Amino acid sequence: MNEYAEYDWRMHHMQNERLCDVSRKRLSDGDRQRALDALKETVDSSLNLALRDKSRCQDDNFLRRFLYATKYDVQQSFELLVRYHQYRREHPELWAPADGGVLRALADGLPGVLAQRDRRGRCVLLMFASNWTPHACPLVSVFRALLLTLERTLVEVQNQANGYVIIVDWTEFTFKQSCSLQAKTLKMMIDCLQDCMPVRFKSIHFIGQPWYVETALAVVKPYLKAKTRERIVLHGNNLSTLHDSLPLDILPAELGGEGPSYNSELWLQQFCRFENIDTPPGQVSTAVSKDKEVPAAKVDKAYKAKDNGNFSFHGNEKSAKSELLRDKD
């Protein structure tokens, strides 16, 4: 996998990121305020249909998400803001209130949020892939859980400024589970997270990944920007390289850290409080949506109108690529 970041190269990349952070910190409070004012003026004068409802754009903290995500480039911030609203208008079901599938995903650590940040103040998200039960929790529910988690944690300015680190633990993730990684849903996730969300993913760590996960990664590679590809680090079973990037004292025992085992209920309970959800965490695993057509089903239908809904990475890599590239613009 030479096309992805080898770990002995990471030090140079981290030094470059540090220089970018220093440059951003040189902005004075006055510079930041002028950029915020300029973004507000651009939004107010815009006739873009995606911004017909500008009520949320009156919130300074909300607009700062887009400024931080683009290093305070006002034009890029406005373009990102438009794409964000356009995506939400096209897929409102993704931001619908959390249902049983979302709560199940959070209960399974998909995603989880570490209580402590890394040394650079970045929020660390965990994904325990082997906990995923596709028949009880569709992939779209996992995606919605991630989206709603990002929306909630982006309220904190520190997360807007410093960004996120994601650790995906593929240990004991089975081939049968991989057959439920539907290409259409993965493409939808990439489109949203890479181009429409005001989020800075500073690094993405894969540990314990089997060969079929690497095959899936190779299939989605054409849809990833160069910067995203560079920030994916494949550790395999070598946790020592992960520990070179993240301090042991913030990592749970599952990742070879000094902390206790990760307790997914802590973030789940916090999320439920934020969202005013009364479902007790102990009942999440048995919670079932009573809707005739849950949000996940609506998204599934929209993205599979032209293609085979049963497609997965179960077949060979060539056929998987052909299926994905059919919709590539």
C-alpha positions as CSV (number, residue, x, y, z in Angstrom):
1,M,0.0,0.0,0.0
2,N,2.7,2.4,-1.0
3,E,0.1,5.0,-2.2
4,Y,-0.8,5.6,1.4
5,A,1.2,7.3,4.1
6,E,4.0,5.2,5.5
7,Y,4.6,6.0,9.1
8,D,8.3,6.9,8.8
9,W,7.1,9.8,6.6
10,R,4.7,11.1,9.2
11,M,7.2,13.2,11.1
12,H,7.7,15.5,8.1
13,H,4.0,15.8,7.5
14,M,3.3,16.6,11.2
15,Q,6.0,19.4,11.1
16,N,4.2,20.9,8.1
17,E,0.9,20.8,9.9
18,R,2.5,22.5,12.9
19,L,3.7,25.3,10.7
20,C,0.2,25.8,9.3
21,D,-1.1,25.9,12.9
22,V,1.5,28.6,13.8
23,S,0.5,30.6,10.7
24,R,-3.2,30.4,11.6
25,K,-2.5,31.5,15.2
26,R,-0.8,34.7,13.8
27,L,-4.2,36.0,12.9
28,S,-5.2,38.7,15.3
29,D,-8.6,38.9,16.9
30,G,-9.2,41.9,14.6
31,D,-8.4,39.8,11.6
32,R,-10.8,37.1,12.7
33,Q,-13.5,39.5,13.4
34,R,-13.1,41.2,10.0
35,A,-13.3,37.8,8.3
36,L,-16.4,36.9,10.2
37,D,-18.0,40.2,9.3
38,A,-17.1,39.7,5.6
39,L,-18.6,36.3,5.7
40,K,-21.8,37.6,7.2
41,E,-22.0,40.3,4.5
42,T,-21.5,37.7,1.8
43,V,-24.3,35.5,3.2
44,D,-26.7,38.4,3.6
45,S,-26.2,39.6,0.0
46,S,-26.3,36.1,-1.5
47,L,-29.3,35.0,-3.6
48,N,-28.2,31.4,-3.6
49,L,-31.2,29.1,-3.2
50,A,-29.3,26.9,-0.7
51,L,-29.3,29.9,1.7
52,R,-32.9,30.8,1.5
53,D,-33.2,30.2,5.2
54,K,-30.4,32.4,6.7
55,S,-31.6,32.2,10.3
56,R,-28.8,29.9,11.4
57,C,-26.2,32.1,9.7
58,Q,-26.9,34.8,12.3
59,D,-25.0,32.6,14.8
60,D,-21.4,33.7,15.0
61,N,-20.2,30.4,16.5
62,F,-21.9,28.5,13.6
63,L,-20.2,30.6,10.9
64,R,-16.8,30.2,12.6
65,R,-16.9,26.5,11.9
66,F,-16.6,27.3,8.2
67,L,-13.9,29.9,8.7
68,Y,-11.8,27.6,10.7
69,A,-12.3,24.7,8.2
70,T,-10.9,26.9,5.4
71,K,-8.2,28.7,7.5
72,Y,-10.2,31.9,7.4
73,D,-10.5,32.2,3.7
74,V,-13.8,34.1,3.4
75,Q,-14.6,33.0,-0.2
76,Q,-13.8,29.3,0.5
77,S,-15.8,29.5,3.7
78,F,-18.8,30.9,1.9
79,E,-18.6,28.1,-0.8
80,L,-18.4,25.5,1.9
81,L,-21.4,27.0,3.7
82,V,-23.4,26.8,0.5
83,R,-22.4,23.2,-0.1
84,Y,-23.3,22.3,3.5
85,H,-26.8,23.8,3.3
86,Q,-27.3,22.4,-0.2
87,Y,-26.5,18.9,1.1
88,R,-28.8,19.3,4.0
89,R,-31.6,20.4,1.8
90,E,-31.1,17.4,-0.5
91,H,-30.8,14.9,2.4
92,P,-32.7,16.2,5.4
93,E,-33.2,12.6,6.6
94,L,-29.6,12.4,7.5
95,W,-30.0,15.1,10.1
96,A,-33.4,13.9,11.4
97,P,-33.6,13.3,15.2
98,A,-31.7,10.2,16.4
99,D,-33.7,7.0,16.0
100,G,-33.1,3.5,17.4
101,G,-30.4,2.8,14.7
102,V,-28.4,5.8,15.6
103,L,-28.6,5.1,19.4
104,R,-27.6,1.5,18.7
105,A,-24.6,2.7,16.7
106,L,-23.5,5.0,19.5
107,A,-24.0,2.2,22.1
108,D,-21.6,0.1,20.0
109,G,-18.9,2.8,19.8
110,L,-19.7,3.8,16.3
111,P,-18.5,6.5,16.9
112,G,-17.1,7.0,20.3
113,V,-15.5,10.2,21.7
114,L,-12.5,10.1,24.0
115,A,-12.8,12.2,27.1
116,Q,-9.3,13.7,26.7
117,R,-7.8,15.4,23.7
118,D,-4.4,14.7,22.2
119,R,-1.4,16.9,22.9
120,R,-2.4,19.3,20.1
121,G,-5.9,19.8,21.5
122,R,-7.6,17.7,18.8
123,C,-10.8,15.7,19.6
124,V,-10.3,11.9,19.1
125,L,-13.1,9.9,17.7
126,L,-13.1,6.1,17.8
127,M,-14.8,3.6,15.6
128,F,-14.9,-0.1,16.8
129,A,-15.8,-1.7,13.5
130,S,-16.2,-5.3,14.8
131,N,-19.1,-4.1,17.0
132,W,-21.2,-3.3,13.9
133,T,-24.3,-5.5,13.5
134,P,-25.5,-4.7,9.9
135,H,-28.9,-6.3,10.2
136,A,-29.7,-4.4,13.4
137,C,-27.9,-1.2,12.6
138,P,-27.6,-0.3,8.8
139,L,-24.5,1.5,7.6
140,V,-26.5,4.7,7.1
141,S,-27.4,4.7,10.8
142,V,-23.7,4.5,11.6
143,F,-23.1,7.5,9.2
144,R,-26.0,9.4,10.9
145,A,-24.5,8.7,14.3
146,L,-21.1,10.1,13.1
147,L,-22.8,13.2,11.5
148,L,-24.8,14.0,14.6
149,T,-21.8,13.5,16.8
150,L,-19.8,15.9,14.6
151,E,-22.6,18.5,14.8
152,R,-22.7,18.2,18.6
153,T,-19.0,18.4,19.2
154,L,-18.5,21.2,16.7
155,V,-20.3,23.5,19.1
156,E,-17.0,23.7,20.9
157,V,-14.7,26.2,19.3
158,Q,-11.6,24.2,20.2
159,N,-12.9,21.4,17.9
160,Q,-13.5,23.9,15.1
161,A,-10.0,25.2,15.4
162,N,-7.9,22.1,16.2
163,G,-9.9,19.5,14.2
164,Y,-10.3,15.8,14.8
165,V,-8.3,12.6,14.8
166,I,-10.2,9.4,13.9
167,I,-9.1,5.9,14.9
168,V,-10.9,3.0,13.2
169,D,-10.2,-0.4,14.9
170,W,-10.8,-3.1,12.4
171,T,-9.7,-5.9,14.7
172,E,-12.0,-9.0,14.4
173,F,-14.0,-7.3,11.7
174,T,-15.2,-10.2,9.7
175,F,-15.5,-10.8,5.9
176,K,-19.2,-11.3,6.4
177,Q,-19.5,-7.8,7.9
178,S,-17.5,-6.4,5.0
179,C,-20.1,-7.7,2.6
180,S,-22.5,-5.1,4.1
181,L,-20.2,-2.2,3.2
182,Q,-22.4,-0.9,0.3
183,A,-20.6,1.2,-2.2
184,K,-23.4,3.7,-2.6
185,T,-23.5,4.5,1.1
186,L,-19.7,4.8,1.3
187,K,-19.7,7.2,-1.6
188,M,-22.4,9.2,0.1
189,M,-20.4,9.4,3.2
190,I,-17.3,10.6,1.3
191,D,-19.3,13.2,-0.6
192,C,-20.6,14.7,2.6
193,L,-17.6,14.5,5.0
194,Q,-15.0,15.5,2.5
195,D,-16.8,18.3,0.6
196,C,-19.8,19.6,2.7
197,M,-18.9,19.4,6.4
198,P,-17.0,22.2,8.2
199,V,-14.7,19.7,9.8
200,R,-10.9,19.3,9.8
201,F,-9.8,15.7,9.9
202,K,-6.2,15.9,10.8
203,S,-5.4,12.2,10.7
204,I,-7.3,8.9,10.2
205,H,-5.7,5.8,11.7
206,F,-6.6,2.3,10.7
207,I,-5.5,-0.5,13.0
208,G,-5.9,-4.3,12.7
209,Q,-7.3,-3.9,9.1
210,P,-7.7,-7.2,7.2
211,W,-7.0,-7.5,3.5
212,Y,-10.6,-7.1,2.5
213,V,-10.7,-3.7,4.3
214,E,-7.7,-2.6,2.3
215,T,-9.4,-3.7,-0.9
216,A,-12.4,-1.6,0.1
217,L,-10.1,1.3,0.7
218,A,-8.5,0.9,-2.7
219,V,-12.0,1.0,-4.3
220,V,-13.0,4.3,-2.7
221,K,-9.5,5.8,-3.2
222,P,-10.5,7.6,-6.5
223,Y,-13.1,9.6,-4.5
224,L,-10.6,10.8,-1.9
225,K,-8.7,14.1,-2.2
226,A,-4.9,13.9,-2.2
227,K,-4.8,15.5,1.3
228,T,-7.3,13.0,2.6
229,R,-5.3,10.0,1.2
230,E,-2.1,11.4,2.8
231,R,-3.7,11.5,6.2
232,I,-4.8,7.9,6.2
233,V,-2.3,5.8,8.1
234,L,-2.5,2.0,8.0
235,H,-1.0,0.6,11.2
236,G,-2.1,-3.0,10.8
237,N,-1.3,-4.9,14.0
238,N,1.6,-2.6,15.0
239,L,0.1,-0.4,17.8
240,S,3.5,1.1,18.5
241,T,3.2,3.3,15.5
242,L,-0.2,4.5,16.7
243,H,1.4,5.3,20.0
244,D,4.0,7.4,18.3
245,S,1.2,9.6,17.1
246,L,-1.1,9.7,20.1
247,P,-0.2,9.7,23.8
248,L,-0.8,6.5,25.8
249,D,-2.5,8.2,28.7
250,I,-5.5,9.2,26.6
251,L,-6.0,5.9,24.8
252,P,-8.2,3.1,26.1
253,A,-6.9,-0.4,26.9
254,E,-8.3,-1.8,23.6
255,L,-5.8,0.4,21.8
256,G,-2.9,-0.4,24.0
257,G,-3.3,2.7,26.1
258,E,-3.0,3.3,29.8
259,G,-6.6,4.2,30.3
260,P,-9.5,1.7,31.2
261,S,-11.5,0.0,28.5
262,Y,-13.6,2.3,26.5
263,N,-17.1,2.8,27.9
264,S,-19.4,3.8,25.0
265,E,-22.3,4.6,27.4
266,L,-20.5,7.7,28.6
267,W,-20.8,9.5,25.2
268,L,-24.2,7.9,24.5
269,Q,-25.6,9.3,27.8
270,Q,-24.0,12.7,27.0
271,F,-25.4,12.7,23.5
272,C,-28.9,11.8,24.8
273,R,-28.8,14.7,27.3
274,F,-27.8,17.1,24.5
275,E,-30.6,15.9,22.2
276,N,-33.2,15.6,25.0
277,I,-33.6,11.9,24.4
278,D,-35.2,9.9,27.2
279,T,-34.3,6.4,26.0
280,P,-32.2,4.8,28.8
281,P,-28.9,3.5,27.4
282,G,-29.6,0.0,28.7
283,Q,-32.6,-0.2,26.3
284,V,-30.8,1.1,23.2
285,S,-29.9,-2.4,21.9
286,T,-33.6,-3.4,21.7
287,A,-34.9,0.0,20.5
288,V,-36.6,-0.4,17.1
289,S,-37.9,2.4,14.9
290,K,-41.7,2.3,14.6
291,D,-41.7,4.4,11.4
292,K,-42.9,2.7,8.2
293,E,-39.9,4.1,6.4
294,V,-37.0,5.1,8.6
295,P,-34.5,7.8,7.5
296,A,-31.9,5.1,6.6
297,A,-34.4,3.5,4.2
298,K,-35.1,6.8,2.5
299,V,-31.4,7.5,1.9
300,D,-30.9,4.0,0.8
301,K,-33.6,4.3,-1.8
302,A,-32.3,7.7,-3.1
303,Y,-28.8,6.4,-3.6
304,K,-29.8,3.1,-5.2
305,A,-32.4,4.2,-7.7
306,K,-30.2,3.2,-10.7
307,D,-27.9,0.6,-9.2
308,N,-28.1,-2.8,-7.6
309,G,-28.9,-2.3,-3.9
310,N,-27.2,-5.6,-3.0
311,F,-23.8,-4.5,-4.3
312,S,-21.0,-4.8,-1.8
313,F,-17.3,-5.5,-1.8
314,H,-18.0,-9.2,-1.7
315,G,-17.0,-9.5,-5.4
316,N,-13.7,-8.8,-6.9
317,E,-12.1,-5.4,-6.8
318,K,-12.5,-4.8,-10.6
319,S,-16.3,-5.3,-10.5
320,A,-16.5,-3.1,-7.4
321,K,-14.6,-0.3,-9.1
322,S,-16.9,-0.5,-12.2
323,E,-20.0,-0.2,-10.0
324,L,-18.7,2.8,-8.2
325,L,-17.4,4.6,-11.3
326,R,-20.7,4.3,-13.0
327,D,-22.0,7.3,-11.0
328,K,-18.8,9.2,-11.0
329,D,-19.3,12.7,-12.5
